Amino acid sequence: CGGNLTAPSGGPVTSPNYPSDYGDNDLCEWLITVPTGSTIRLTFDSFETEDGNDVLLIYDGASDSDVEVVHW
């Protein structure tokens, strides 16, 4: 699960089996690349997590050592 998206094409980001539940211990990582100075807009049409087990992390950079901007 996951992949690379590069501007300007963008595209949908979905989890495995969407709209059904995804499997236990699934790890999805997406790398979204845009030109320097550009803005990325994420719009969630549907978003459900399993309380206490799932998390959404968004970083300003290509790795989890970069600045974390969202922790949901």
C-alpha positions in Angstrom: 0.0 0.0 0.0 1.3 3.4 -0.9 3.4 4.9 -3.7 4.6 8.1 -5.2 2.6 11.0 -6.6 4.3 13.8 -8.5 2.8 17.2 -9.4 1.0 18.3 -11.5 -0.8 15.0 -12.1 -1.7 14.1 -8.5 -4.3 11.5 -8.1 -6.4 9.6 -5.6 -4.9 8.0 -2.5 -6.8 5.1 -1.2 -6.2 2.3 1.4 -6.3 -1.4 0.5 -9.8 -2.8 0.0 -11.4 0.7 0.0 -14.2 1.3 0.7 -14.1 -1.9 2.9 -11.9 -2.2 5.9 -8.1 -2.7 5.4 -6.2 -5.5 6.9 -4.6 -5.6 10.4 -1.1 -4.2 10.6 -1.3 -2.6 7.1 1.2 0.2 6.6 0.5 2.7 3.8 3.1 5.3 2.9 2.7 7.9 0.2 5.3 10.3 -1.0 3.8 13.4 -2.7 6.4 15.5 -4.6 5.8 19.1 -5.8 8.1 21.8 -7.0 9.8 23.9 -4.3 7.4 26.7 -3.1 4.3 24.8 -4.1 1.4 23.9 -1.8 -0.1 20.4 -1.3 -3.8 20.3 -0.5 -5.2 17.1 0.9 -9.0 16.6 0.9 -10.4 13.6 2.7 -13.8 12.4 1.2 -13.9 9.5 3.6 -11.7 8.9 6.7 -12.1 6.2 9.4 -9.5 4.8 11.7 -9.6 2.1 14.4 -9.4 3.9 17.7 -6.3 3.2 19.7 -4.6 1.4 16.8 -4.5 3.6 13.7 -2.8 6.9 13.0 -2.4 9.4 10.2 0.9 11.2 10.1 1.8 13.9 7.6 5.4 15.2 7.4 6.9 18.2 5.7 9.6 16.2 3.9 10.3 12.8 2.6 11.0 10.9 5.8 9.7 10.5 9.3 12.6 12.4 10.6 11.2 15.6 9.0 8.8 18.0 10.6 5.5 16.3 11.6 2.7 18.7 10.6 -0.3 16.4 11.3 -0.8 13.6 13.9 -4.4 12.2 13.8 
